[in-house]
């Protein structure tokens, strides 16, 4: 069974997806990490981010893997062609590079195949932008998680401090979030938009635990219904 969690960056998808997966005993797939890994590889190998053909070839040929601690459904490491890029894909440089990479149709086509293959291997909580619309349109439970751009920018600033990554300017972060939302929602292939049958949840003024509990309840209800 698939629980699809889509929404813009900073809405809390990762935290929510991991917690829901742990509570349900599902595995968890972060599709954004796959786009980030391709963006990292493109920068590392000097591929021009406007060269669609080269990016598509790269996405076709690269092997992305998630490593787990034994018994833990949440991946601790992301590898591309055997190289650990877990930390390297979370930099501001990758934040910028990943938008053109994820807007490239050939990259999306290559990763779609990989995401569907991974998801077919069991029960998964899958987070991304187009999971409920394109990757798993038949997902039993679909959630579109949002929060206001201002709240998402505040969270990002706090997260950087918590992770000892130094302080970042709130206004710059806010501008970047608004820019990325626009790029993600207006691209031609798989734009960020809710599936018609998605449950809309807004985490702006909500405790994240409430969102997690709501999604678990919806997923259990969908599972019960599927089992008749
Ligand atoms: O969730 P994230 O911020 O790690 O995602 C990184 C980028 O990848 C972001 O620009 C949106 C894009 N993305 C996408 O286009 N489709 C997905 N299913 C997941 C992420």
Boltz pocket constraint, residues with backbone or C-beta under 6 A from the ligand:
constraints:
  - pocket:
      binder: B
      contacts: [[A, 9], [A, 31], [A, 32], [A, 33], [A, 35], [A, 36], [A, 95], [A, 98], [A, 99], [A, 102], [A, 103], [A, 127], [A, 128], [A, 129], [A, 130], [A, 131], [A, 180], [A, 184], [A, 190]]
      max_distance: 6.0
